[in-house]
Amino acid sequence: MLASPSVDPARLPALLQAMPKAELHIHIEGSLEPELIFQLAERNGVRLPYASVEALRSAYAFSNLQSFLDIYYAGASVLLTEQDFYDMARAYLRRAVRDKVVRAEIFFDPQTHTARGVSMETVIRGLHRACEDAQREWGISAALILCFLRHLSEEDAFATLEQALPFQGQFIGVGLDSSELGHPPEKFERVFARCRALGLHRVAHAGEEGPPAYIWSALDALQVERIDHGVQALKDEALVARLARERVALTVCPLSNQKLCVFPDLAQHNLRALLDAGLCATVNSDDPAYFGGYINDNFLQVFAATGMTAAHAWQLASNSFEASFAPEADKRAWMARLESVFSDYSAL
């Protein structure tokens, strides 16, 4: 490992774009660009409440998480066939490869689709086939994480899990997303216990809009291995100490946090403070079609706003490999690539 990467600040933006990285917090439905929404709507005969791509994009003005979710679920209505899910995932993976993502752990929300009569098989097979093709064609490692919608019931989550079990070999873990406030993690304690018994990895959204107490609950009640978002952790010193001691990763999404008014300005974002506190923070894009940027956009904009350095870039990239659920041999190979890129960009 490079002890202290030394890079000319003028070269830092290029380095951020060139360095290998893992993306651990990407909702595949949130990568559905307006252009593809309209293509799929036409293909499937779905009428949209927007006259054009431009009208849909202009509607992407959110005041909070719920106002975003309302339009997010409307966009997902065009997804009906296995090919639709394949095309959506392939479009994201193509973009991820351009952004030097070597590992993508992709969230998907089956309840959004099964509630509309789309089968679990259609959803998972389309997404998984895209991951397999991307790995074969482009060399990107990609895996799926099935997320439960927390505004729905525990009973619905159990039913969703049972529907997915015939395809367990095609996803690696489960997560918890959707409206955070009013839906504490312990609501799904029994579901996550079942997933743990099945050998599935476990992650959960906590501490984005919700309080630090939700992060404690995700760790203790759900026994998660990663916290998605987690930016409210700094409000609780004991929690920060635990996260640092146990190396629990936080999958931070800067542009999402800004768009949803968690931080009104990126200059106020606490990513640098999370790293300085010794936490295993990472950078991710969340719902890039809606929040204004894919992973490299997140890196470029938050670094420009906060004055982070090449040393922070190194830490964020290496954290992303450490926090991934990929095989250790792959992690070692990606770290070697990271060191090579930093060597190329280091000042003489």
Stockholm file with secondary structure:
# STOCKHOLM 1.0

chainA/1-348         MLASPSVDPARLPALLQAMPKAELHIHIEGSLEPELIFQLAERNGVRLPYASVEALRSAYAFSNLQSFLDIYYAGASVLLTEQDFYDMARAYLRRAVRDKVVRAEIFFDPQTHTARGVSMETVIRGLHRACEDAQREWGISAALILCFLRHLSEEDAFATLEQALPFQGQFIGVGLDSSELGHPPEKFERVFARCRALGLHRVAHAGEEGPPAYIWSALDALQVERIDHGVQALKDEALVARLARERVALTVCPLSNQKLCVFPDLAQHNLRALLDAGLCATVNSDDPAYFGGYINDNFLQVFAATGMTAAHAWQLASNSFEASFAPEADKRAWMARLESVFSDYSAL
#=GR chainA/1-348 SS CCSSCCBCGGGHHHHHHHSCEEEEEEEGGGGCCHHHHHHHHHHHTCCCSSSSHHHHHHTCCCSSHHHHHHHHHHHGGGCCSHHHHHHHHHHHHHHHHHTTEEEEEEEECHHHHHTTTCCHHHHHHHHHHHHHHHHHHHCCEEEEEEEEETTSCHHHHHHHHHHHGGGGGGCCEEEEESCCTTCCGGGGHHHHHHHHHTTCEEEEEESSSSCHHHHHHHHHTSCCSEEEECGGGGGCHHHHHHHHHHTCEEEECHHHHHHTTSSSSGGGCCHHHHHHTTCEEEECCBSHHHHTCCHHHHHHHHHHHHTCCHHHHHHHHHHHHHHSCSCHHHHHHHHHHHHHHHHHHBCC
#=GC SS_cons         CCSSCCBCGGGHHHHHHHSCEEEEEEEGGGGCCHHHHHHHHHHHTCCCSSSSHHHHHHTCCCSSHHHHHHHHHHHGGGCCSHHHHHHHHHHHHHHHHHTTEEEEEEEECHHHHHTTTCCHHHHHHHHHHHHHHHHHHHCCEEEEEEEEETTSCHHHHHHHHHHHGGGGGGCCEEEEESCCTTCCGGGGHHHHHHHHHTTCEEEEEESSSSCHHHHHHHHHTSCCSEEEECGGGGGCHHHHHHHHHHTCEEEECHHHHHHTTSSSSGGGCCHHHHHHTTCEEEECCBSHHHHTCCHHHHHHHHHHHHTCCHHHHHHHHHHHHHHSCSCHHHHHHHHHHHHHHHHHHBCC
//
